[in-house]
Amino acid sequence: MRRTLLSCALLLAAGHATASTAWVSNEKDNSLSLIDMQTLQVTDTLPVGQRPRGLLLSHDNKLLYICASDSDRVQVMDVATRKIIKELPSGKDPEQFALHPNNRWLYVSNEDDALVTVIDTETSKVLSQINVGVEPEGMAVSPDGKWAVNTSETTNMLHWIDTSTQTLTDSTLVDQRPRFVEFSADGSQLWASAEIGGTVTILDVASRKVLKTLNFQIKGVHPDKVQPVGVKLSADGKYGFVALGPANHVAVIDARTFEILDYLLVGRRVWQMAFTPDQKQLLATNGVSGDVSVIDVDSLKVTKSVKVGRYPWGVVVTP
């Protein structure tokens, strides 16, 4: 019996040691909340720059990049020590960013200046500043590293940047106020949310042609409140998830047929989302209600709400 109890204790200890951690940016508190994904409890709160929004992990999960929008800086935190180790010259009002597969070039949207700033994260030098549309926000880099795509909220366009030359080569008109872009895991598709248009446009990357425009209708929710922002696509190509802002729901889409399968009720003003490393859970940040909804991906059910700081915006999960 003692051996059995000891074995169970060791297993529990090992499980706890390897539990993943969610990092959530609290826009109004200038802080990050850390959630232990085994206990689903906040274990730490870390002070960061002013109005933190976008969060991004280096590809080796050793560094956390933080868009401190009102500090006009991208902060770099060492994940192991949980300390800010440097700040990058991001340009004014950084909101979202994307990291090239080389784990070095960081593409940052500067909303106030209608620019995308490209930073070498190793040297902390600006490689380029690229003129784009008015109020750039969303940012994504293709899995093969060939394209960086930016959304401009006022121009209502996607801007295609050739990463080999760091130049703008094409623009695609989409619906009003595009906020977020996400490449599929194989790089063949690009999903772009339009907050005021109330749609998600799915494009074929090779041809830039529209494959589908998704419209969302939720029973009992006024259409004006359906404002798509964050998008996450499962690595297996099965699901697409769309955060619908003040509609307080996350839409579930069959990523193969583009059929809307369900709407999951979450907290108030859902912003962004992130998968756990095993993609068994999806976290959604709810700005107005100040919490994070935990979605079980297999059952497509919301299983937990975790209270964090004021106006949670971005989220990433480390192993």
C-alpha positions in Angstrom: 0.0 0.0 0.0 2.8 2.4 0.9 4.5 1.7 -2.5 1.2 2.4 -4.3 0.7 5.7 -2.4 4.3 6.7 -3.1 3.9 6.0 -6.8 0.7 8.1 -6.9 2.5 10.9 -5.1 5.4 10.8 -7.6 3.0 10.8 -10.5 1.1 13.8 -9.2 4.4 15.6 -8.5 5.6 14.9 -12.0 2.3 16.1 -13.5 2.5 19.3 -11.5 6.1 19.9 -12.5 5.2 19.6 -16.2 2.0 21.6 -16.0 1.7 24.3 -18.7 1.4 28.0 -17.8 -0.9 30.6 -19.5 0.4 34.1 -19.7 -2.4 36.8 -19.9 -1.8 40.5 -20.6 -4.0 42.8 -18.4 -4.5 46.0 -20.4 -5.7 48.2 -17.6 -3.4 46.8 -14.8 -0.1 47.0 -16.8 0.5 43.4 -15.7 0.6 39.8 -16.7 -1.5 37.1 -14.9 0.0 33.6 -14.9 -2.4 30.6 -14.7 -1.3 27.1 -13.8 -3.1 25.0 -16.4 -3.3 22.0 -14.1 -5.0 23.8 -11.2 -6.5 26.6 -13.3 -5.5 29.1 -10.6 -3.6 32.4 -11.0 -0.2 31.7 -9.4 1.6 35.0 -10.1 1.1 38.6 -11.3 4.0 40.4 -13.0 4.3 44.1 -13.6 5.1 45.1 -17.2 4.9 48.2 -19.4 1.9 50.4 -20.0 -1.2 48.9 -21.7 0.1 45.5 -22.6 -1.8 43.9 -25.4 -0.2 41.4 -27.9 1.9 38.5 -26.5 4.1 36.2 -28.4 6.6 33.4 -27.6 9.9 32.7 -29.3 9.8 29.4 -31.2 11.9 27.7 -28.4 9.5 29.1 -25.7 12.4 30.8 -23.9 11.4 34.4 -24.5 8.1 36.2 -24.1 7.5 39.3 -26.3 5.1 41.9 -24.9 3.5 44.7 -26.8 3.6 47.5 -24.2 1.4 49.8 -26.4 1.4 53.0 -24.4 5.1 52.6 -23.6 5.9 52.4 -27.3 8.1 49.4 -26.6 8.2 45.7 -27.2 9.5 44.2 -23.9 11.3 40.9 -23.8 10.9 38.6 -20.8 13.0 35.6 -19.9 10.4 32.9 -19.3 12.5 31.0 -16.9 13.3 33.9 -14.6 10.1 35.9 -15.4 12.3 39.1 -15.7 12.3 41.7 -18.4 15.7 41.4 -20.0 15.5 44.1 -22.7 13.3 46.4 -24.7 13.1 46.6 -28.4 12.6 49.8 -30.5 9.2 48.9 -31.8 8.0 52.2 -33.1 4.9 54.0 -31.8 1.9 52.2 -30.3 2.8 48.5 -31.0 -0.4 46.4 -30.8 0.3 43.1 -32.5 3.3 41.3 -33.9 4.5 38.1 -35.5 7.8 36.3 -35.4 9.5 34.9 -38.6 10.3 31.1 -38.6 14.0 32.1 -38.3 13.1 33.1 -34.7 14.8 36.4 -35.2 12.8 38.9 -37.3 9.9 40.4 -35.5 7.2 42.2 -37.5 5.4 44.8 -35.5 2.3 46.9 -36.5 2.5 50.5 -35.4 -1.1 51.8 -35.3 -0.3 55.5 -35.0 2.3 55.7 -37.8 0.8 53.5 -40.5 3.9 51.4 -40.4 5.2 47.9 -40.0 8.5 47.8 -38.1 10.8 44.9 -38.7 13.2 44.3 -35.8 16.2 41.9 -35.5 15.6 40.5 -32.0 19.2 39.4 -31.6 20.8 42.7 -32.3 17.8 44.9 -31.2 18.2 46.8 -34.5 15.4 48.0 -36.8 15.8 46.3 -40.1 13.1 48.1 -42.0 10.0 50.3 -41.6 7.3 49.5 -44.2 4.5 51.9 -45.1 1.1 50.2 -45.0 -2.5 51.4 -44.6 -4.1 53.5 -41.9 -4.3 52.0 -38.4 -2.3 48.8 -38.9 -3.1 46.1 -36.3 -3.1 42.4 -37.2 0.1 40.7 -38.1 1.0 37.2 -39.2 4.0 35.5 -40.9 3.5 32.4 -43.2 4.8 29.1 -41.9 7.4 29.0 -44.7 8.5 32.6 -43.8 7.9 34.0 -47.3 5.1 36.4 -46.4 4.3 38.8 -43.6 0.7 40.0 -43.7 -0.6 43.1 -41.9 -4.2 44.4 -41.6 -5.1 48.1 -41.7 -8.3 48.9 -39.8 -9.2 52.1 -41.6 -8.0 51.2 -45.1 -9.8 47.8 -44.8 -6.9 45.9 -46.4 -4.5 43.1 -46.0 -1.0 44.1 -46.9 1.4 41.4 -48.2 5.1 42.0 -47.4 7.8 39.9 -49.1 10.1 39.0 -46.3 13.1 38.4 -48.6 13.1 42.1 -49.5 11.0 43.6 -46.7 8.8 45.4 -49.2 5.1 45.7 -49.7 4.1 43.8 -52.9 0.3 43.5 -52.8 -2.9 44.5 -51.0 -6.2 42.7 -50.7 -9.5 44.5 -49.9 -11.6 42.9 -47.1 -14.5 43.9 -44.9 -14.5 46.9 -42.5 -11.9 47.1 -39.8 -9.8 44.0 -40.2 -8.3 43.2 -36.8 -6.5 39.8 -37.0 -4.9 37.4 -39.5 -4.0 33.8 -39.1 -2.3 31.4 -41.5 -3.3 27.7 -41.6 -0.7 25.3 -40.3 0.2 24.3 -43.9 0.3 27.9 -45.1 -2.2 27.4 -47.8 -5.0 29.6 -46.3 -5.2 33.0 -44.6 -8.1 33.8 -42.3 -8.8 37.5 -41.7 -11.4 38.9 -39.2 -13.3 42.1 -39.9 -14.6 43.6 -36.7 -17.1 46.2 -38.1 -17.9 44.1 -41.2 -18.8 41.2 -38.9 -17.1 38.7 -41.1 -14.1 36.4 -41.5 -12.6 36.2 -45.0 -10.7 33.0 -45.9 -8.2 33.4 -48.7 -6.2 31.0 -50.8 -2.6 32.2 -50.2 -1.2 31.2 -53.6 -3.9 33.0 -55.7 -5.1 35.5 -53.1 -8.6 34.6 -54.1 -11.4 34.5 -51.5 -12.5 31.0 -50.7 -15.2 31.9 -48.3 -16.6 34.8 -46.4 -18.1 33.8 -43.1 -21.1 35.6 -41.6 -22.2 34.9 -38.0 -25.7 34.9 -36.6 -26.3 34.1 -32.9 -29.8 33.7 -31.6 -30.7 36.5 -29.2 -27.6 38.6 -30.1 -28.0 41.8 -32.1 -25.9 41.7 -35.3 -24.1 44.9 -34.4 -22.5 43.1 -31.4 -21.0 40.4 -33.6 -17.5 41.8 -34.0 -14.9 39.2 -35.0 -11.4 39.8 -33.6 -9.1 36.9 -32.7 -8.8 33.8 -34.8 -7.2 30.4 -34.0 -6.9 27.4 -36.3 -6.1 23.9 -35.0 -2.9 22.4 -36.2 -4.7 19.3 -37.5 -6.8 21.4 -39.8 -10.1 20.4 -38.2 -11.3 23.6 -36.5 -11.3 27.3 -36.8 -12.2 29.4 -33.7 -13.3 33.1 -33.9 -13.7 35.4 -31.0 -16.8 37.5 -31.6 -16.1 40.5 -29.3 -19.1 42.0 -27.5 -21.3 39.1 -28.8 -19.6 37.2 -25.9 -19.3 34.0 -28.0 -16.6 32.1 -29.7 -17.6 30.6 -33.1 -16.5 27.1 -34.0 -16.0 26.5 -37.7 -15.3 23.3 -39.6 -12.0 24.3 -41.2 -12.4 21.9 -44.1 -16.0 22.7 -45.1 -16.2 26.3 -43.6 -19.5 25.3 -41.9 -20.2 27.1 -38.6 -20.7 24.3 -36.1 -21.5 26.1 -32.9 -21.3 29.3 -30.8 -19.8 28.9 -27.3 -20.8 31.4 -24.6 -17.8 32.9 -22.9 -17.2 36.0 -20.9 -17.9 39.6 -21.8 -16.0 41.2 -24.8 -13.9 38.2 -25.9 -10.7 39.4 -27.5 -7.9 36.8 -28.2 -7.3 33.1 -27.9 -4.5 30.5 -27.5 -4.2 26.8 -27.5 -2.4 24.8 -24.8 0.7 23.0 -26.3 -1.3 19.7 -26.8 -4.2 21.7 -28.3 -6.6 20.0 -26.0 -7.7 23.3 -24.5 -8.3 26.7 -25.9 -8.2 29.9 -23.7 -10.2 33.0 -24.5 -9.6 36.4 -22.9 -12.7 38.4 -22.0 -11.9 42.1 -21.6 -14.9 43.5 -19.8 -15.6 40.6 -17.5 -11.9 40.3 -16.6 -11.6 36.6 -16.9 -10.3 33.8 -19.2 -12.6 31.1 -20.5 -11.2 27.6 -20.8 -12.7 25.6 -23.8 -12.3 21.8 -24.0 -11.5 21.3 -27.7 -12.6 17.6 -27.9 -16.1 18.3 -26.4 -16.3 21.9 -27.6 -17.5 23.0 -24.2 -16.5 25.8 -21.9 -15.3 24.1 -18.7 -14.0 26.9 -16.5 -13.7 30.7 -16.1 -10.6 32.0 -14.4 -10.6 35.5 -13.0 -7.5 37.6 -13.9 -6.7 41.3 -14.0 -8.6 44.2 -15.6 -9.2 44.0 -19.3 -7.3 40.9 -20.3 -6.3 41.0 -23.9 -3.5 38.7 -25.1 -2.7 35.2 -24.1 0.0 32.6 -24.8 0.7 29.2 -23.2 4.1 27.8 -22.4 4.8 24.0 -21.9 
